[in-house]
């Protein structure tokens, strides 16, 4: 069995103590062990601050972008192996594993392209200069410079490649070193990526570190120049924000947490129409892709009450064709949940939703594995707007007048989608739900190769208010704002202009 080591301070280190065992969630076969007990996390952070940070800040944006391109190329060369690890350790179908790995590569390449426009500068110039008095020589200019700390990334279990790469791409381009902490249960993919990058010596020493196992005291070691980006449960996000040093030193924190994403079908959409079929396709894909273990998956299906029975019947028919099983089998379309605890939480979550289960979890279960069939619940209770079941579970909700009021009850989300060709309806719903979301997806059947609402694109912001964590990442160049400090320069115009180049 493989022992996963951490890459800290420029070397591979194994933790001591009782390790956590990583399993194949389809067979429960042990695959690897991981432990962080006894590792010098304080020293690892200091190494990143004193070696990785200065090395990155000495590079221009274009040079940092070249590093991202080299990272993407290295991952592309290891793509098949990473996909196999995603299948074995993550319970992904081959399609889902490709979705994760290819998304990681694409995000690195996108930020490499962004670097070309930023060019030979080492920091950002923020807006136009400002004349501050009667004299044209009294001048002001905002700039944004890399922070002199470490970007600590605590990533979720569901996207071990994409989550690792999307956060690292933005931080490294901004000029901050990264310490990545993948979820232990699915850490084999991120561990292999780090092995490849370290072997090829693509990045300056200290620019990228990896911690496998428990985070231990990591959060408590962060200071005023460090940043922390966390993807995971809302409860953990609250504990991070309330940590004493986070409050005392105003540690910059970005949280991506729970999200009760909704899909709204307009009353103008006729059953069997192209728009209707697109709506069904996107709902089923989001319910079953990654076994519903996506923070952007559709959790609430909001449809006109006049067609709810027809929508229910059509969704049941489509979900019944989804074969659940070991993703190593080519005909399987949905694999297991990632861990036994995720399965337990999903089952208890279904009970908590209440309502009526109109489809799901009636298939024969294998003796091994953390399997759950797609589950469709018809419910009008409050729990559907208060609790996210992180699995292949969605609730069907009727509306008679204003669906935006139903969507808003989710108290903040990453993305919700609208399917309608009634422009007035679309405008009304967008205006009403936009304050509650980080992204609104407008589904249309004439968009070629639409990725659907569940795909996070690096060009657009990802995050959301309220329940979703109140954070924001990606969004093209906007993502760099988290890793830089905006500062106002005030003084002689010629001096400032020479300074900013």
Buried (B, 14 or more C-beta within 10 A) or exposed (E): EEEBBBBBBBEBBBBEEEBBEBBBBBBEEEBBBBBBEEBEBEEBBBBBBEBBBBBBBEBBBBEBBBBBBBBBBBBBEBBEBBBBBBBBBBBBBBEBBBBBBBBBBBBBBBBBBBBEEBEEEBBBBBEEBEEBEEEEBBBBBBBBBBBBBBBBBBBBBBBBBBBBBBBBBBBBBBBBBBBBBBBBBBBBBBBBBBBBBBEEEBBBBBBBBBBBBBBBEBBEBBBEBBBBBBBBBBEBBEEBBEBEBBEEBEBBBBBBBBBBBBBBBBBBBEEEEEBBBBBBBBBBBBBBBBBBBBBBBBBBBBBBEEBBEEBBEBBBEBBEEBEBBBBBEEEBBBBBBBBBEBBEBBBEBBEBBBBEBBBBBEBEEEEBBBBBBBBBBBBEEEBBBBBBBBBBBBBBBBBEEEBBEBBBBBBBBBBBBBBBBBEEBBEBBBEBBEEBBBBBBEBBBEEEEBBBBBBBBBEBBBBBBBBBBBBBBBBBBBBBBBBBBEEEBEBBBEEBEEEBE
